[in-house]
């Protein structure tokens, strides 16, 4: 059962005795995915260095029209938080986005 299916079942009635099970399933199915943002230092075809420069979460939710949306949030090491419609948008923060990789954890 997906998170959306669990919410649909909840709207149609669910015995309160089973509510903890439903909410646990909803939380598990809709849990965010974690990713690291890795900046690469390359010289031609050689990787010289790599550094984790941020951590983020990508998650889905239902908007006010009950359409499923995706959003990514990244915690930046210099401080601050940035939001994007999807995790790959994080690469736009960097001057050389082709030297940035998202690593799903």
Buried (B, 14 or more C-beta within 10 A) or exposed (E): EEBBEBBEBEEEEBEEEEEEEBEEBBEEBBEBBEBBBBBBEEEEEEEEEBEEBBBBBBBBEEEEEEEEEEBBBBEBEEEEEBEBEEBBBBBEBBEEEEBBEBEEE
